């Protein structure tokens, strides 16, 4: 029985070594194929394309919000800074503001 076990351990080690080399090779091949796909103009899977489309829509909405003439972010920030500076100078707390929906 000891002879069989002594023979099986090196064989198992060799098989695991071959498996590790084969797995590493498959990973390299997958990376090469992915690189070729991108270089060939493949934009990825349908899921990635859908995600990019959703992100594009969100960016367009944000651009519309920021470029809207009624949206004055810089003015609002400066007003908050002025309020904070005035409250700090007078030693009082800032008034509570209601958020717009």
LOGUNU-569231 format. One record per atom (N, C-alpha, C, O, CB): residue in three letters; atom name; x, y, z. Coordinates in Angstrom, 3 decimals, always signed. Each point is the difference from the previous one (the first is absolute). Glycine has a CB too. Layout:
BEGIN
node residu ALA atome CA east X north Y up Z
...
This chain:
BEGIN
node residu UNK atome N east +0.815 north -1.187 up +0.000
node residu UNK atome CA east -0.815 north +1.187 up +0.000
node residu UNK atome C east +0.867 north +1.261 up +0.000
node residu UNK atome O east -0.324 north +0.986 up -0.663
node residu UNK atome CB east -1.475 north -2.255 up +1.862
node residu UNK atome N east +2.901 north +1.227 up -0.450
node residu UNK atome CA east +0.881 north +1.158 up +0.055
node residu UNK atome C east +0.635 north +0.257 up -1.355
node residu UNK atome O east +0.251 north +1.153 up -0.351
node residu UNK atome CB east +0.193 north -1.606 up +2.766
node residu UNK atome N east -0.184 north -0.572 up -3.167
node residu UNK atome CA east +0.609 north +0.141 up -1.319
node residu UNK atome C east -0.937 north +0.713 up -0.978
node residu UNK atome O east +0.431 north +0.824 up -0.806
node residu UNK atome CB east +0.891 north -2.910 up +1.233
node residu UNK atome N east -2.612 north +1.752 up -0.338
node residu UNK atome CA east -0.985 north +0.641 up -0.885
node residu UNK atome C east -0.137 north +1.466 up +0.358
node residu UNK atome O east -0.054 north +0.850 up -0.889
node residu UNK atome CB east -1.184 north -3.020 up +0.627
node residu UNK atome N east +1.180 north +2.483 up +1.558
node residu UNK atome CA east -0.115 north +1.384 up +0.468
node residu UNK atome C east +1.242 north +0.803 up -0.389
node residu UNK atome O east -0.104 north +1.157 up -0.407
node residu UNK atome CB east -1.343 north -1.920 up +2.327
node residu UNK atome N east +2.601 north +0.152 up -1.793
node residu UNK atome CA east +1.239 north +0.673 up -0.372
node residu UNK atome C east +0.036 north +0.283 up -1.502
node residu UNK atome O east +0.624 north +0.973 up -0.424
node residu UNK atome CB east +0.553 north -2.103 up +2.338
node residu UNK atome N east -1.823 north +0.310 up -2.712
node residu UNK atome CA east -0.054 north +0.216 up -1.440
node residu UNK atome C east -1.073 north +1.026 up -0.378
node residu UNK atome O east +0.177 north +0.757 up -0.955
node residu UNK atome CB east +0.632 north -3.104 up +0.618
node residu UNK atome N east -1.905 north +2.374 up +1.070
node residu UNK atome CA east -1.119 north +0.887 up -0.313
node residu UNK atome C east +0.317 north +1.470 up +0.302
node residu UNK atome O east -0.459 north +0.883 up -0.724
node residu UNK atome CB east -1.090 north -2.782 up +1.205
node residu UNK atome N east +2.314 north +2.171 up +0.557
node residu UNK atome CA east +0.304 north +1.379 up +0.384
node residu UNK atome C east +0.764 north +0.732 up -1.100
node residu UNK atome O east -0.400 north +1.111 up -0.348
node residu UNK atome CB east +0.444 north -1.822 up +2.744
node residu UNK atome N east +1.024 north +0.162 up -2.964
node residu UNK atome CA east +0.669 north +0.712 up -1.096
node residu UNK atome C east -0.871 north +0.141 up -1.254
node residu UNK atome O east +0.053 north +1.018 up -0.690
node residu UNK atome CB east +2.098 north -1.878 up +1.583
node residu UNK atome N east -2.945 north -0.162 up -1.173
node residu UNK atome CA east -0.890 north +0.081 up -1.165
node residu UNK atome C east -1.017 north +1.119 up +0.201
node residu UNK atome O east -0.261 north +0.772 up -0.923
node residu UNK atome CB east +0.554 north -3.244 up +0.484
node residu UNK atome N east -0.865 north +2.565 up +1.629
node residu UNK atome CA east -0.952 north +1.058 up +0.312
node residu UNK atome C east +0.658 north +1.377 up -0.121
node residu UNK atome O east -0.609 north +0.938 up -0.516
node residu UNK atome CB east -0.622 north -2.512 up +2.049
node residu UNK atome N east +2.460 north +1.694 up -1.061
node residu UNK atome CA east +0.728 north +1.265 up -0.117
node residu UNK atome C east +0.226 north +0.389 up -1.454
node residu UNK atome O east -0.149 north +1.167 up -0.363
node residu UNK atome CB east +1.259 north -1.651 up +2.538
node residu UNK atome N east -0.759 north -0.468 up -2.991
node residu UNK atome CA east +0.222 north +0.271 up -1.426
node residu UNK atome C east -1.304 north +0.423 up -0.676
node residu UNK atome O east -0.022 north +0.939 up -0.796
node residu UNK atome CB east +1.912 north -2.609 up +0.768
node residu UNK atome N east -2.969 north +0.971 up +0.352
node residu UNK atome CA east -1.300 north +0.352 up -0.587
node residu UNK atome C east -0.441 north +1.404 up +0.422
node residu UNK atome O east -0.505 north +0.760 up -0.826
node residu UNK atome CB east -0.120 north -3.195 up +0.814
node residu UNK atome N east +0.806 north +2.778 up +1.262
node residu UNK atome CA east -0.354 north +1.351 up +0.461
node residu UNK atome C east +0.869 north +1.056 up -0.676
node residu UNK atome O east -0.479 north +1.088 up -0.319
node residu UNK atome CB east -0.245 north -2.041 up +2.525
node residu UNK atome N east +1.986 north +0.638 up -2.424
node residu UNK atome CA east +0.881 north +0.922 up -0.716
node residu UNK atome C east -0.478 north +0.237 up -1.419
node residu UNK atome O east -0.048 north +1.143 up -0.455
node residu UNK atome CB east +1.948 north -1.912 up +1.856
node residu UNK atome N east -2.258 north -0.304 up -2.112
node residu UNK atome CA east -0.533 north +0.148 up -1.355
node residu UNK atome C east -1.293 north +0.811 up -0.004
node residu UNK atome O east -0.221 north +0.821 up -0.891
node residu UNK atome CB east +1.269 north -3.006 up +0.268
node residu UNK atome N east -1.899 north +1.954 up +1.618
node residu UNK atome CA east -1.260 north +0.752 up +0.093
node residu UNK atome C east +0.270 north +1.491 up +0.202
node residu UNK atome O east -0.675 north +0.839 up -0.597
node residu UNK atome CB east -0.464 north -2.871 up +1.552
node residu UNK atome N east +2.109 north +2.362 up -0.126
node residu UNK atome CA east +0.340 north +1.403 up +0.253
node residu UNK atome C east +0.519 north +0.661 up -1.275
node residu UNK atome O east -0.367 north +1.135 up -0.304
node residu UNK atome CB east +0.900 north -1.686 up +2.707
node residu UNK atome N east +0.312 north -0.146 up -3.142
node residu UNK atome CA east +0.532 north +0.542 up -1.253
node residu UNK atome C east -1.129 north +0.187 up -1.008
node residu UNK atome O east -0.059 north +1.026 up -0.677
node residu UNK atome CB east +2.284 north -2.143 up +1.103
node residu UNK atome N east -3.108 north +0.152 up -0.532
node residu UNK atome CA east -1.116 north +0.085 up -0.936
node residu UNK atome C east -0.930 north +1.156 up +0.348
node residu UNK atome O east -0.445 north +0.727 up -0.888
node residu UNK atome CB east +0.595 north -3.194 up +0.528
node residu UNK atome N east -0.449 north +2.643 up +1.666
node residu UNK atome CA east -0.862 north +1.098 up +0.444
node residu UNK atome C east +0.637 north +1.350 up -0.318
node residu UNK atome O east -0.679 north +0.906 up -0.482
node residu UNK atome CB east -0.239 north -2.366 up +2.310
node residu UNK atome N east +2.189 north +1.596 up -1.569
node residu UNK atome CA east +0.708 north +1.236 up -0.294
node residu UNK atome C east -0.043 north +0.297 up -1.503
node residu UNK atome O east -0.198 north +1.144 up -0.407
node residu UNK atome CB east +1.698 north -1.527 up +2.402
node residu UNK atome N east -1.315 north -0.645 up -2.802
node residu UNK atome CA east -0.053 north +0.160 up -1.453
node residu UNK atome C east -1.384 north +0.467 up -0.439
node residu UNK atome O east -0.101 north +0.903 up -0.830
node residu UNK atome CB east +1.847 north -2.690 up +0.566
node residu UNK atome N east -2.805 north +1.201 up +0.794
node residu UNK atome CA east -1.367 north +0.382 up -0.363
node residu UNK atome C east -0.277 north +1.455 up +0.373
node residu UNK atome O east -0.683 north +0.701 up -0.746
node residu UNK atome CB east -0.059 north -3.081 up +1.063
node residu UNK atome N east +1.256 north +2.848 up +0.818
node residu UNK atome CA east -0.187 north +1.391 up +0.399
node residu UNK atome C east +0.695 north +0.947 up -0.969
node residu UNK atome O east -0.548 north +1.044 up -0.356
node residu UNK atome CB east +0.377 north -1.769 up +2.742
node residu UNK atome N east +1.370 north +0.362 up -2.810
node residu UNK atome CA east +0.725 north +0.839 up -0.965
node residu UNK atome C east -0.735 north +0.043 up -1.333
node residu UNK atome O east -0.098 north +1.059 up -0.619
node residu UNK atome CB east +2.269 north -1.624 up +1.748
node residu UNK atome N east -2.686 north -0.572 up -1.574
node residu UNK atome CA east -0.740 north -0.049 up -1.256
node residu UNK atome C east -1.259 north +0.862 up +0.099
node residu UNK atome O east -0.341 north +0.701 up -0.952
node residu UNK atome CB east +1.232 north -3.021 up +0.494
node residu UNK atome N east -1.575 north +2.277 up +1.584
node residu UNK atome CA east -1.207 north +0.810 up +0.181
node residu UNK atome C east +0.332 north +1.490 up -0.051
node residu UNK atome O east -0.754 north +0.778 up -0.583
node residu UNK atome CB east -0.261 north -2.613 up +1.968
node residu UNK atome N east +2.134 north +2.242 up -0.782
node residu UNK atome CA east +0.412 north +1.408 up -0.049
node residu UNK atome C east +0.322 north +0.427 up -1.425
node residu UNK atome O east -0.377 north +1.091 up -0.425
node residu UNK atome CB east +1.271 north -1.282 up +2.754
node residu UNK atome N east -0.203 north -0.664 up -3.060
node residu UNK atome CA east +0.354 north +0.314 up -1.389
node residu UNK atome C east -1.261 north +0.134 up -0.845
node residu UNK atome O east -0.104 north +0.920 up -0.811
node residu UNK atome CB east +2.293 north -2.143 up +1.065
node residu UNK atome N east -3.144 north +0.323 up -0.076
node residu UNK atome CA east -1.247 north +0.067 up -0.757
node residu UNK atome C east -0.778 north +1.256 up +0.333
node residu UNK atome O east -0.582 north +0.620 up -0.890
node residu UNK atome CB east +0.506 north -3.102 up +0.828
node residu UNK atome N east +0.057 north +2.867 up +1.330
node residu UNK atome CA east -0.704 north +1.218 up +0.398
node residu UNK atome C east +0.664 north +1.224 up -0.620
node residu UNK atome O east -0.686 north +0.916 up -0.453
node residu UNK atome CB east -0.012 north -2.009 up +2.608
node residu UNK atome N east +2.019 north +1.111 up -2.177
node residu UNK atome CA east +0.723 north +1.121 up -0.604
node residu UNK atome C east -0.279 north +0.076 up -1.494
node residu UNK atome O east -0.211 north +1.086 up -0.538
node residu UNK atome CB east +2.001 north -1.294 up +2.282
node residu UNK atome N east -1.794 north -0.921 up -2.405
node residu UNK atome CA east -0.294 north -0.024 up -1.435
node residu UNK atome C east -1.417 north +0.491 up -0.268
node residu UNK atome O east -0.231 north +0.726 up -0.967
node residu UNK atome CB east +1.834 north -2.634 up +0.667
node residu UNK atome N east -2.539 north +1.524 up +1.133
node residu UNK atome CA east -1.389 north +0.412 up -0.163
node residu UNK atome C east -0.127 north +1.509 up +0.100
node residu UNK atome O east -0.713 north +0.620 up -0.789
node residu UNK atome CB east -0.047 north -2.805 up +1.733
node residu UNK atome N east +1.447 north +2.777 up +0.020
node residu UNK atome CA east -0.063 north +1.458 up +0.177
node residu UNK atome C east +0.667 north +0.700 up -1.176
node residu UNK atome O east -0.522 north +0.990 up -0.512
node residu UNK atome CB east +0.531 north -1.267 up +3.017
node residu UNK atome N east +1.142 north -0.232 up -2.937
node residu UNK atome CA east +0.715 north +0.611 up -1.129
node residu UNK atome C east -0.783 north -0.133 up -1.294
node residu UNK atome O east +0.091 north +0.863 up -0.873
node residu UNK atome CB east +2.069 north -1.365 up +2.001
node residu UNK atome N east -2.928 north -0.568 up -1.257
node residu UNK atome CA east -0.767 north -0.224 up -1.221
node residu UNK atome C east -1.260 north +0.856 up -0.040
node residu UNK atome O east -0.731 north -0.024 up -0.990
node residu UNK atome CB east +1.623 north -2.299 up +0.906
node residu UNK atome N east -1.150 north +3.068 up +1.134
node residu UNK atome CA east -1.174 north +0.868 up -0.006
node residu UNK atome C east -1.158 north -0.551 up +0.789
node residu UNK atome O east -1.075 north +0.600 up +0.006
node residu UNK atome CB east +1.796 north +0.198 up -2.189
node residu UNK atome N east -0.546 north -1.894 up +2.835
node residu UNK atome CA east -1.058 north -0.543 up +0.838
node residu UNK atome C east -0.163 north +0.857 up +1.243
node residu UNK atome O east +0.966 north +0.273 up +0.712
node residu UNK atome CB east -0.503 north -2.588 up -1.571
node residu UNK atome N east -1.685 north +2.734 up +1.111
node residu UNK atome CA east -0.239 north +0.876 up +1.145
node residu UNK atome C east -0.355 north -0.769 up +1.258
node residu UNK atome O east -0.326 north +0.615 up +1.016
node residu UNK atome CB east -0.419 north +1.130 up -2.593
node residu UNK atome N east +0.795 north -3.017 up +1.547
node residu UNK atome CA east -0.305 north -0.778 up +1.184
node residu UNK atome C east -1.371 north -0.645 up -0.112
node residu UNK atome O east -0.592 north -0.086 up -1.076
node residu UNK atome CB east +2.035 north +1.604 up +2.427
node residu UNK atome N east -1.905 north -1.951 up -0.244
node residu UNK atome CA east -1.267 north -0.714 up +0.025
node residu UNK atome C east -1.178 north +0.963 up -0.065
node residu UNK atome O east +0.163 north +1.212 up +0.137
node residu UNK atome CB east +0.920 north -3.036 up +1.179
node residu UNK atome N east -2.249 north +1.275 up -1.523
node residu UNK atome CA east -1.219 north +0.804 up -0.049
node residu UNK atome C east -0.252 north +0.672 up +1.350
node residu UNK atome O east -0.525 north +1.112 up +0.061
node residu UNK atome CB east -0.431 north -2.656 up -1.809
node residu UNK atome N east +1.331 north +0.864 up +2.817
node residu UNK atome CA east -0.185 north +0.567 up +1.340
node residu UNK atome C east +0.860 north +1.256 up +0.161
node residu UNK atome O east -0.457 north +0.998 up +0.558
node residu UNK atome CB east -0.045 north -3.300 up +0.375
node residu UNK atome N east +1.730 north +2.256 up -1.414
node residu UNK atome CA east +0.883 north +1.168 up +0.085
node residu UNK atome C east -0.536 north +1.135 up -0.862
node residu UNK atome O east +0.041 north +1.162 up +0.407
node residu UNK atome CB east +1.929 north -2.664 up +0.021
node residu UNK atome N east -2.468 north +1.177 up -1.607
node residu UNK atome CA east -0.550 north +1.026 up -0.882
node residu UNK atome C east -1.215 north +0.655 up +0.629
node residu UNK atome O east -0.170 north +1.215 up -0.110
node residu UNK atome CB east +1.018 north -2.466 up -1.876
node residu UNK atome N east -1.696 north +0.472 up +2.642
node residu UNK atome CA east -1.178 north +0.553 up +0.664
node residu UNK atome C east +0.414 north +0.907 up +1.151
node residu UNK atome O east -0.599 north +1.053 up +0.218
node residu UNK atome CB east -0.726 north -3.086 up -0.857
node residu UNK atome N east +2.343 north +1.621 up +1.366
node residu UNK atome CA east +0.480 north +0.814 up +1.119
node residu UNK atome C east +0.565 north +1.328 up -0.498
node residu UNK atome O east -0.257 north +1.048 up +0.593
node residu UNK atome CB east +0.763 north -3.139 up +0.707
node residu UNK atome N east +0.253 north +2.049 up -2.376
node residu UNK atome CA east +0.555 north +1.230 up -0.575
node residu UNK atome C east -1.127 north +0.913 up -0.474
node residu UNK atome O east +0.070 north +1.216 up +0.184
node residu UNK atome CB east +2.015 north -2.454 up -0.883
node residu UNK atome N east -3.119 north +0.665 up +0.093
node residu UNK atome CA east -1.133 north +0.802 up -0.471
node residu UNK atome C east -0.697 north +0.684 up +1.173
node residu UNK atome O east -0.355 north +1.176 up -0.087
node residu UNK atome CB east +0.050 north -2.739 up -1.861
node residu UNK atome N east +0.108 north +0.822 up +3.055
node residu UNK atome CA east -0.633 north +0.600 up +1.192
node residu UNK atome C east +0.857 north +1.129 up +0.559
node residu UNK atome O east -0.519 north +1.046 up +0.387
node residu UNK atome CB east -0.572 north -3.246 up +0.145
node residu UNK atome N east +2.400 north +1.986 up -0.492
node residu UNK atome CA east +0.891 north +1.044 up +0.508
node residu UNK atome C east -0.007 north +1.222 up -0.903
node residu UNK atome O east +0.049 north +1.129 up +0.487
node residu UNK atome CB east +1.379 north -2.885 up +0.556
node residu UNK atome N east -1.489 north +1.543 up -2.359
node residu UNK atome CA east -0.089 north +1.123 up -0.930
node residu UNK atome C east -1.263 north +0.817 up +0.249
node residu UNK atome O east +0.042 north +1.230 up +0.000
node residu UNK atome CB east +1.249 north -2.547 up -1.696
node residu UNK atome N east -2.415 north +0.633 up +1.908
node residu UNK atome CA east -1.251 north +0.702 up +0.281
node residu UNK atome C east +0.105 north +0.816 up +1.281
node residu UNK atome O east -0.471 north +1.137 up +0.055
node residu UNK atome CB east -0.792 north -2.946 up -1.231
node residu UNK atome N east +1.877 north +1.234 up +2.203
node residu UNK atome CA east +0.148 north +0.720 up +1.271
node residu UNK atome C east +0.889 north +1.227 up -0.162
node residu UNK atome O east -0.279 north +1.048 up +0.581
node residu UNK atome CB east -0.031 north -3.202 up +0.657
node residu UNK atome N east +1.370 north +2.031 up -2.018
node residu UNK atome CA east +0.883 north +1.145 up -0.235
node residu UNK atome C east -0.755 north +1.092 up -0.743
node residu UNK atome O east +0.159 north +1.180 up +0.313
node residu UNK atome CB east +1.852 north -2.697 up -0.369
node residu UNK atome N east -2.826 north +1.146 up -0.917
node residu UNK atome CA east -0.779 north +0.993 up -0.732
node residu UNK atome C east -0.953 north +0.746 up +0.925
node residu UNK atome O east -0.152 north +1.216 up -0.114
node residu UNK atome CB east +0.325 north -2.626 up -1.941
node residu UNK atome N east -0.817 north +0.686 up +2.972
node residu UNK atome CA east -0.895 north +0.647 up +0.962
node residu UNK atome C east +0.776 north +0.963 up +0.882
node residu UNK atome O east -0.446 north +1.125 up +0.229
node residu UNK atome CB east -1.049 north -3.135 up -0.247
node residu UNK atome N east +2.643 north +1.587 up +0.512
node residu UNK atome CA east +0.812 north +0.875 up +0.842
node residu UNK atome C east +0.472 north +1.228 up -0.771
node residu UNK atome O east +0.039 north +1.099 up +0.553
node residu UNK atome CB east +0.690 north -3.090 up +0.774
node residu UNK atome N east -0.372 north +1.818 up -2.588
node residu UNK atome CA east +0.410 north +1.140 up -0.815
node residu UNK atome C east -1.154 north +0.989 up -0.166
node residu UNK atome O east +0.206 north +1.212 up +0.059
node residu UNK atome CB east +1.444 north -2.676 up -1.270
node residu UNK atome N east -2.865 north +0.945 up +1.004
node residu UNK atome CA east -1.150 north +0.893 up -0.120
node residu UNK atome C east -0.243 north +0.758 up +1.292
node residu UNK atome O east -0.321 north +1.188 up -0.029
node residu UNK atome CB east -0.683 north -2.732 up -1.649
node residu UNK atome N east +1.153 north +0.869 up +2.814
node residu UNK atome CA east -0.214 north +0.659 up +1.289
node residu UNK atome C east +1.014 north +1.113 up +0.202
node residu UNK atome O east -0.361 north +1.111 up +0.387
node residu UNK atome CB east -0.564 north -3.237 up +0.562
node residu UNK atome N east +2.180 north +1.834 up -1.207
node residu UNK atome CA east +1.064 north +0.968 up +0.255
node residu UNK atome C east -0.065 north +1.169 up -0.974
node residu UNK atome O east +0.281 north +1.135 up +0.385
node residu UNK atome CB east +1.146 north -2.980 up +0.500
node residu UNK atome N east -1.786 north +1.594 up -2.129
node residu UNK atome CA east -0.029 north +1.078 up -0.979
node residu UNK atome C east -1.324 north +0.753 up -0.013
node residu UNK atome O east -0.138 north +0.979 up -0.733
node residu UNK atome CB east +1.740 north -2.281 up -0.622
node residu UNK atome N east -2.578 north +0.869 up +2.146
node residu UNK atome CA east -1.272 north +0.699 up +0.098
node residu UNK atome C east +0.245 north +1.391 up +0.577
node residu UNK atome O east +0.718 north +0.139 up +0.990
node residu UNK atome CB east -1.974 north -2.327 up -0.693
node residu UNK atome N east +0.667 north +3.218 up -0.904
node residu UNK atome CA east +0.247 north +1.373 up +0.433
node residu UNK atome C east -0.512 north +0.260 up +1.411
node residu UNK atome O east +0.524 north +0.875 up +0.689
node residu UNK atome CB east -0.659 north -0.164 up -3.063
node residu UNK atome N east -0.865 north -1.444 up +2.811
node residu UNK atome CA east -0.539 north +0.196 up +1.343
node residu UNK atome C east +0.857 north -0.664 up +1.072
node residu UNK atome O east -0.238 north +0.202 up +1.190
node residu UNK atome CB east -2.029 north -0.075 up -2.189
node residu UNK atome N east +3.233 north -0.894 up +0.604
node residu UNK atome CA east +0.840 north -0.729 up +0.954
node residu UNK atome C east +1.250 north +0.809 up +0.263
node residu UNK atome O east +0.852 north +0.147 up -0.877
node residu UNK atome CB east -1.739 north -2.373 up +0.086
node residu UNK atome N east +0.998 north +2.754 up +2.007
node residu UNK atome CA east +1.114 north +0.881 up +0.328
node residu UNK atome C east +0.783 north -0.588 up +1.166
node residu UNK atome O east -0.074 north +0.493 up +1.125
node residu UNK atome CB east -1.210 north +1.521 up -1.950
node residu UNK atome N east +2.022 north -3.058 up +0.547
node residu UNK atome CA east +0.734 north -0.701 up +1.041
node residu UNK atome C east +1.063 north +0.886 up +0.627
node residu UNK atome O east +0.137 north +0.038 up +1.222
node residu UNK atome CB east -0.564 north -2.178 up -2.411
node residu UNK atome N east +1.172 north +2.846 up +0.369
node residu UNK atome CA east +1.065 north +0.856 up +0.541
node residu UNK atome C east -0.582 north +1.054 up +0.925
node residu UNK atome O east +0.564 north +0.276 up +1.058
node residu UNK atome CB east +0.807 north -0.656 up -3.120
node residu UNK atome N east -2.478 north +0.964 up +1.678
node residu UNK atome CA east -0.645 north +1.006 up +0.843
node residu UNK atome C east -0.489 north -0.587 up +1.309
node residu UNK atome O east +0.122 north +0.630 up +1.051
node residu UNK atome CB east -0.792 north +0.594 up -3.097
node residu UNK atome N east +0.120 north -2.421 up +1.992
node residu UNK atome CA east -0.481 north -0.654 up +1.218
node residu UNK atome C east +1.156 north -0.320 up +0.938
node residu UNK atome O east -0.130 north +0.157 up +1.214
node residu UNK atome CB east -1.794 north -1.120 up -2.498
node residu UNK atome N east +3.051 north +0.518 up +0.740
node residu UNK atome CA east +1.166 north -0.312 up +0.827
node residu UNK atome C east +0.516 north +1.264 up +0.669
node residu UNK atome O east +0.302 north -0.006 up +1.193
node residu UNK atome CB east +0.298 north -1.914 up -2.707
node residu UNK atome N east -0.498 north +2.998 up +0.759
node residu UNK atome CA east +0.475 north +1.265 up +0.568
node residu UNK atome C east -0.950 north +0.503 up +1.073
node residu UNK atome O east +0.449 north +0.525 up +1.019
node residu UNK atome CB east +0.660 north +0.030 up -3.189
node residu UNK atome N east -2.427 north -0.705 up +1.964
node residu UNK atome CA east -0.974 north +0.421 up +1.012
node residu UNK atome C east +0.188 north -0.800 up +1.283
node residu UNK atome O east -0.076 north +0.559 up +1.094
node residu UNK atome CB east -1.552 north +0.074 up -2.904
node residu UNK atome N east +1.869 north -1.920 up +1.686
node residu UNK atome CA east +0.236 north -0.824 up +1.187
node residu UNK atome C east +1.282 north +0.412 up +0.710
node residu UNK atome O east +0.052 north +0.027 up +1.229
node residu UNK atome CB east -1.268 north -1.920 up -2.321
node residu UNK atome N east +2.245 north +2.211 up +0.323
node residu UNK atome CA east +1.254 north +0.453 up +0.609
node residu UNK atome C east -0.213 north +1.320 up +0.734
node residu UNK atome O east +0.501 north +0.183 up +1.109
node residu UNK atome CB east +0.814 north -1.347 up -2.914
node residu UNK atome N east -2.057 north +2.085 up +1.188
node residu UNK atome CA east -0.286 north +1.280 up +0.637
node residu UNK atome C east -0.787 north -0.210 up +1.290
node residu UNK atome O east +0.306 north +0.624 up +1.016
node residu UNK atome CB east -0.296 north +0.504 up -3.265
node residu UNK atome N east -1.032 north -2.008 up +2.221
node residu UNK atome CA east -0.790 north -0.298 up +1.198
node residu UNK atome C east +0.878 north -0.589 up +1.098
node residu UNK atome O east -0.121 north +0.372 up +1.167
node residu UNK atome CB east -1.901 north -0.751 up -2.601
node residu UNK atome N east +2.902 north -0.538 up +1.056
node residu UNK atome CA east +0.869 north -0.649 up +0.972
node residu UNK atome C east +0.974 north +1.019 up +0.608
node residu UNK atome O east +0.230 north +0.001 up +1.209
node residu UNK atome CB east -0.431 north -2.184 up -2.477
node residu UNK atome N east +0.766 north +3.045 up +0.426
node residu UNK atome CA east +0.930 north +1.015 up +0.495
node residu UNK atome C east -0.720 north +0.973 up +0.928
node residu UNK atome O east +0.545 north +0.375 up +1.038
node residu UNK atome CB east +0.825 north -0.586 up -3.139
node residu UNK atome N east -2.585 north +0.626 up +1.743
node residu UNK atome CA east -0.761 north +0.927 up +0.843
node residu UNK atome C east -0.362 north -0.657 up +1.325
node residu UNK atome O east +0.068 north +0.646 up +1.045
node residu UNK atome CB east -0.982 north +0.483 up -3.095
node residu UNK atome N east +0.534 north -2.396 up +2.023
node residu UNK atome CA east -0.356 north -0.705 up +1.235
node residu UNK atome C east +1.227 north -0.176 up +0.878
node residu UNK atome O east -0.085 north +0.115 up +1.223
node residu UNK atome CB east -1.774 north -1.311 up -2.415
node residu UNK atome N east +3.001 north +0.919 up +0.570
node residu UNK atome CA east +1.232 north -0.171 up +0.771
node residu UNK atome C east +0.410 north +1.319 up +0.662
node residu UNK atome O east +0.405 north +0.014 up +1.163
node residu UNK atome CB east +0.322 north -1.852 up -2.732
node residu UNK atome N east -0.834 north +2.951 up +0.823
node residu UNK atome CA east +0.378 north +1.301 up +0.530
node residu UNK atome C east -0.912 north +0.437 up +1.138
node residu UNK atome O east +0.459 north +0.616 up +0.962
node residu UNK atome CB east +0.432 north -0.016 up -3.203
node residu UNK atome N east -2.195 north -0.920 up +2.138
node residu UNK atome CA east -0.942 north +0.436 up +1.027
node residu UNK atome C east -0.112 north -1.007 up +1.144
node residu UNK atome O east -0.587 north +0.303 up +1.039
node residu UNK atome CB east -0.667 north +0.935 up -2.798
node residu UNK atome N east +1.804 north -2.413 up +1.574
node residu UNK atome CA east -0.038 north -1.016 up +1.052
node residu UNK atome C east -1.322 north -0.726 up +0.084
node residu UNK atome O east -0.248 north -0.695 up +0.985
node residu UNK atome CB east +1.867 north +2.045 up +0.250
node residu UNK atome N east -2.475 north -1.216 up -2.226
node residu UNK atome CA east -1.292 north -0.685 up +0.007
node residu UNK atome C east +0.063 north -1.210 up -0.907
node residu UNK atome O east +0.926 north -0.158 up -0.796
node residu UNK atome CB east -2.123 north +2.315 up +1.261
node residu UNK atome N east +0.200 north -3.001 up -0.332
node residu UNK atome CA east -0.050 north -1.176 up -0.860
node residu UNK atome C east -0.718 north +0.354 up -1.292
node residu UNK atome O east -0.752 north +0.972 up -0.068
node residu UNK atome CB east +0.766 north -2.508 up +2.072
node residu UNK atome N east +0.234 north +0.728 up -3.022
node residu UNK atome CA east -0.630 north +0.221 up -1.292
node residu UNK atome C east -1.473 north -0.346 up +0.052
node residu UNK atome O east -0.379 north -0.948 up +0.689
node residu UNK atome CB east +2.545 north +0.480 up -1.819
node residu UNK atome N east -3.014 north +1.208 up +0.419
node residu UNK atome CA east -1.417 north -0.371 up -0.027
node residu UNK atome C east -0.192 north -1.286 up -0.790
node residu UNK atome O east +0.746 north -0.285 up -0.937
node residu UNK atome CB east -1.405 north +2.704 up +1.119
node residu UNK atome N east -0.332 north -3.177 up +0.200
node residu UNK atome CA east -0.321 north -1.240 up -0.691
node residu UNK atome C east -0.682 north +0.325 up -1.316
node residu UNK atome O east -0.941 north +0.793 up -0.032
node residu UNK atome CB east +0.728 north -2.026 up +2.221
node residu UNK atome N east +0.677 north +0.631 up -3.274
node residu UNK atome CA east -0.600 north +0.230 up -1.303
node residu UNK atome C east -0.775 north -1.227 up -0.424
node residu UNK atome O east +0.348 north -1.124 up +0.362
node residu UNK atome CB east +1.492 north +2.705 up -0.981
node residu UNK atome N east -2.892 north -1.362 up -0.149
node residu UNK atome CA east -0.793 north -1.111 up -0.527
node residu UNK atome C east +0.551 north -0.371 up -1.351
node residu UNK atome O east +0.310 north +0.870 up -0.814
node residu UNK atome CB east -2.371 north -0.135 up +2.069
node residu UNK atome N east +2.185 north -2.041 up -1.501
node residu UNK atome CA east +0.508 north -0.467 up -1.279
node residu UNK atome C east -1.127 north +0.026 up -1.016
node residu UNK atome O east -1.149 north -0.308 up +0.319
node residu UNK atome CB east +2.879 north -1.139 up +0.818
node residu UNK atome N east -1.387 north +1.820 up -2.373
node residu UNK atome CA east -0.985 north -0.013 up -1.074
node residu UNK atome C east -0.136 north -1.396 up -0.552
node residu UNK atome O east +0.989 north -0.722 up -0.125
node residu UNK atome CB east -0.470 north +3.097 up -0.436
node residu UNK atome N east -1.734 north -2.762 up +0.229
node residu UNK atome CA east -0.237 north -1.345 up -0.528
node residu UNK atome C east +0.319 north -0.081 up -1.444
node residu UNK atome O east -0.142 north -1.063 up -0.606
node residu UNK atome CB east -1.591 north +0.720 up +2.271
